[in-house]
């Protein structure tokens, strides 16, 4: 069964949610859209995190030591090797494996240790500021370099998490940076592997991850770059100016350090607040059925945003996708079934529901073809369980059609209406029960109507 955005846990049928673990659950076929931010290690109350930050910065500054000793070629080779850490799967690559930086860019970075007096004398305190000095060195490179330098720790963290959670591991070989020798050495270690290509996977603590590093170019330009006519300068001109006026960069770094209490990790998913839920629900309830004034698109977008939060954390949101069935464009919401709830375990075991699909129908009255569309889809990918979210209670004969599908093929298609979504929002606000209990209730009522 081809899953949508499959994760390591889905392949091994591991029953835990993203909320329940300390690391970002890796995708198998693409990167996680987050980055390790070294600043979070620097400002952490944990001495271990602080020590790791020191190791990262000292290792990066060792490139300057090599350069000043006449070993510039060795420094360039080391920097190139650190610039891609595919095992962690962080970034925006669609294949999990990116490319290291080229020799030209590496050489340009190394020259910072020679051409900027303050760096030549004392090195970097936060190597992320390279983003403010050199073009084409951005958040993905900051993350990869940091991960490369502390790969040994990340391997130990991964092994510990895998042993605790029962994630399978196999022996593999990879290069690990040795902090004492300042070299990459090949080691044989035991790690989880990508079942698609047998490449090793390294887990990264959630507490270090952000969408954008705390120190970044755009923030610097908006808050600290003060030069007449700045709006007319392009990025390269500003980077050149920064190298010649490094004191401005240092001032910005001090400013960011003083604002450190505002720097926090970014979760992979953050539920929307209650007030936003109310507004989106009110908009949905006021929409007409059909496609008038793009009502179908608005219904789909708002329902997607609502459902992703209403069922969290019992269901992790996977994706919103568009498919075509008999010439009709259909929008689906796809959720990972983590089996983190009794009802979810039941549909996983009985209906082979590894991912839950919800189909959105902004129609006045549900028709038999709507049921058949989802039924055809389920037969290909998602097991034998799905949900149709629509506006009104279906006619009796349409509901009977779902009963017949269960009787003949043991397929379960539930139907949620505006009133069900409204009740889920009320539970979300009151926090007295889980909103997903509404789906569980609908499932129980459906089974009661099915023949014994």
N, C-alpha and C positions, 0 to 999 in steps of 0.2 A: 504494500500500500504506500503510495507516494504522499508523504505528509507535506504540509505547508510549513516552510521555514523550520525543518526538523532540528531538534536540539539533542544533545548528548543523552539527556534523561529520557527522551522519547524513544530513542533507539534501544536503550536497555530497560525500558518499562519501569523506570524508577519513580515511586510515588511521593514526590515532594514538590512544593511550589517554589517559585523564585523568592517569595517572601520568607520562606522558612530556612533558607541557606545563607551562608556568609559570603558566597561568591556569585559572580554573574554566570548563569548557566549558559554555556557556549552553544552557538549554532553550529551545525555540521557543514553547511554549504556557503556561509557568508560570515562576515565579521559582526561582532556586537557593536552597535553604534555609540560606544563610549570609549573614553581614553583614560589611562592612568595619569593622574595629575601629581607630580612630585611635591607640589606645594602642600597637598593634604598630608603627606608624610612629615613635612617640616613643621606644620602647625599642630600635629596630633599630640595629645597628652601622653601617648604611649612612647616610652623610651625605645622600644624596639623599632617603631616607625621612624623615630628621629635618627636612630643609628643607621637604618637603611637609607634615609635621605643623605646622611653624611657619606655613606659608601658610594651612592650614585654620584654626588658632586665631586668627591675626591677622585673617583675613577675617571670622570669626565675631565677634571683638571689635570689628570696625569697625561692627557694628550698634550697639554701645554708644556708639561715637563719634558716629554719626549721631543717636542718641537724645539724647545730652547737648548736641548742637548744635541741637536743636529739629527735627530731621528724622525724627521717629518714624515717620511714614507711610512714608517711603522705606525705613526699616529693616524695617518689617513686610512690605512688598511683597517685599523682597529675601529675607527669611527664608522666606516662603511659597514663593517660586520655588525655593529650595534644598532644600525639604523633600521633593521627589519627583524621583528621578533614574531614570526608567524604563529608560533605555538600558542600564544595567548588569544589570538583571534579578536583583537580590538581594532576598531576603525571603521572604514566604509568600503572595504573591498568586498566584491561579490563572490570571490573565490577563496577567501581566507588567507591567501598567500600573495603578498605584495612584493615589491622590488626594493632593494636597498638603494640608498642614494648613490649618485655617480661620483667619480673621482674629482670632477671639477667642483661640485658643491662641497664635498668633504674638504678639499683644499682651501676653499674660501672660508669655511668655518675655522679651520686650523689657523689661518692667518690672523684671526681675531686675537689669538694669544701673543702674536708678535706686534700687531699694529695698534692695539689699544693699550696704552700704558697701565691703566688701572688693572686690566685683566692680566697683562704680562706680569705684574707685580704680585697680585693676590689671587688671581683666578676668579671663577664664578662662585657666587653664593647660591644663586638659582639659575641653573643652566638653561631654563626655559626662555631666558631673555635673548637667547640666540634668535628667537622668532622676530625680535625687534631690530636685529642687526644684519641678518642674511635672508635673502629671498628664497622661497621654496623649502623652508624649514618650518613646518607648522605643527599643529597639535598631534598629528599621527606620528611624526618623527620624535617629538618630545616623549610620547608614550612608549614608543618602541625602544628608544635609547634607555629609558628608565627601566623598562622590563628586562632588557638584555643585561644590564648591570646587576640586577638583583634576581636573576633567573634561578640561582641556587636556592634562595629563600622561597621563591614561588614554587619550585619543584617540591620542597619539603611541605609547604602548605597544601599543595595538590594531593600529595600522598596521604597526608593526615585526613583531609576531607573525604577522599575516596575510601579510606579504611573505615571512616565513621559512617558513611552513607551507603556503602556497598557498591561503589562504582567500579566496574572491572578495570584492571590494569594489565599491561604487558611490558616486557623489557624492550627498551629502545635505546638508541644512541643519539646524543646531541651535544653540541658545543656549549659549554657553560663558562662564564667569565670567572676567573680566579682572582679574588680581590687582593691576595697577598702577592701573587706574581704579575698581576695586571696583564693576564693573557687569557685567551680562550683555550680551554682544554676539553677534549672529547671525554664524555662520561657515559657509562651504561647505567641507566636509571629505569625505574618502573613507573609508568605513567598511563593514564587512559589514552586511547588512540581513536582517531576518526575512522569509523568503520568503512567509509567510502574510499580512503586512500592509505590507511594505516599510519598516518602521520601523527606524532604525539600532540597531546592537548595539555595545556597548562592553565590552571584556574587562577583567577585574580580576585582578591578581596573586594567586595562591593564598596567598602568605606573609602577606597582610593580613587573611585571612578567619577569622572565628570564628562559632560558633553563638550565643554570648552575649558581649557586650563585656566586657572585663576589669573595667571599672568599670560596675556595674549595681545596680539597686535591691535585688534579692533578696539579693545578697551583702552589700550595705551593712547591710541590716536584721539579717542573721544574725551579722555579725562586728563591727559598729561602733555600731549604734543602741542606746544604753543609757539607758533611761528607765523609771522605775517604771510598771508597768501597760501597757508597750508592746504586749503581746500582745492587748490590748483595743482598741488604736487601729486605725483603718482607714488605708488608704494615703494618702488626702488629708490626714488629720490629721497623719500623719508628715511629709508633704511641707511642710505649713505650719510644723510645728515646725522642720524643717531650715532653712527660710528665716529664721526668727527666731533660730536657733542655728547659724549658718553655720560656726562653728568646728568643730562635729562633722563636717561634711562635709569640711572641710579636713584634719582629722586622718585621716579615712578615705582621702582621696586620697594623703596621704603614706605611709600604710600600704601602699596598693596599689603605689606607686612602689617601695617597699623590697622588695616581693615580685615584682618585675618578671621575675625569672629563671623564674618558674613560668608566665608568660603565653606561650603558643605558639599558632600558627595551628591551626585544626581542618581536617583533610582531609575531602573529601566522603565518602570511605569509608576505614575503617581495618580491616584484617584482624584477626580475633580471634587471641589468643595460642595457642600450641601446647597449653598445659594446658587451655584451654577447648575446643579441638578434641577432645582426648582425652575429656573429660567428655561432650560432646555425642554423640560417636560411641558411647561406652559406653551412653548412654541409648537411642540409636536401636537398637543391637543387642539391647537388653533388652526392647524393645517387642513386644507381640503384634501380629499382623496383624489387619486389620479395624478396627472402631470401638469395641471394648471399652475402657471407662474413658478415652474420648477419645484412644485410641492413634493414630488417624488424624491428629488435629490436632497432637499432640505430634510425630509423625513429620514432618509438613509443616513445622512451625515450626523444629525442629532441623535438618532437612535444608536448609532455606532458609538458615539462618545458616551452616551448614557450606559449602555450595556457593558462596555469595557470596565467601567467603574463599579457598576452594580453587582457584578459577579466576582469581582476581585476581593480577596486574594484566592478564593477557592478555584477560580479559573484564571489562568494567565492568558492575556490577549495575544494572539499570534499574528493576525493580519486581517485586513479588509480587502477583498478581491472582487474583481468583476469577471463574470463568466457569461457565455452566451449559450442559451438552450433553445433550439428551434427558432433562431433569429431574434429571441427576446433577451435583452440585457438584464442580468440579475446580479445584485450585490449581496455578497455573503460576508458574515463575520465568522472568523475561525478562532477557536480557543483551544489551548492545550488542556487535555483532560489529565490532571495530575493525580486523580483518585484521592484527593485530599478530603473527601466528604463521603458519607455512606452512600448517598444517592449516586455520586459520580463513580464510585467503585462498582455499584450495581450495573450501570449502563456500560462501563468498561468491560466487565466480565461477561455480561449476557449479550450485549449488542456489538461487542468489539469496537467500542467507541474510543479510539485513541485521541482523536480531535473532535471537538463539537462544532458543528456548522449551524449557524443561524441565518436563515434567509429572510430578507426584508421585503414586505409587500404593502405598499401604500395604496390599497384598493378598497373600494366600498364593500365588496363582497368577495370572499375567497371562492375560487373555482376549482373544479377537479384537476384542471391542467396545472394549477399551481402546486397541488399535492404531487402530481406525477413528475413535475420538473425536479423537485427536491428528491423524490424517490429515485429517479434515474441517476442523480448526482451521487447519492449515498452508495449506490451499487458499485461505484468505481473507486471511491477513496476512503470515505470516513466511517466505515462500519455501517451499522443499520439503525443509527439514531440521529435525528435532526430536529430542528425547531424552526417553525415559521412564525415570524413576528408580523402581525397585521393589525388593522384598525378595529375591526368589529368581530363579534362572535360569528363563526362560520354557520351556514345553513346546516340543518340536521343531516342532510344527505352527504354533504362534504365531510362532516365529522365522521359519518359512518364509513366513508371511504378510507379514513385513517385506521379505523377498527379492522376493516377488511384486509388492509395491508399487513397488519399485525397477525391476523388469523392465518393468512395464506403464506406470508413470507417472513414472519417474525421481525418486521421492521416497525420501529416506533417513531412516528412523527407527531410532535406536540405542537399546539397552536397557542401562542400568547397574543393577547389583544391589548388595546389601550388601557383597559382597566387593570390588567395584570402588571403592565409597566408602571402604572400609577401606584399600585400597591407596593411594588418593589422600591420605588422612590420614597414612599412613606417609611418603609422599614429601614432604608438607607439613612434617612434623617433621624429616626427615633433610636436606631442602634439596639433595639430590643431583640430583634431577630435578624438573621441573615437574609438579604434580598433573594438569594438563590433558593431559599425555602419556597418561594412562589413557584419556581420551576419544579421543585420536588413535589409540591402539592398537586400541580397539574399532571405530573407523571403518575402519581398515585391514583388520582381520579381517572386518568386514562386507563390504567390497568384494571380498575374496578369495572369499567365498561367493556373490557375485553372478555370474550367467552372463556370459561374455565378450561 
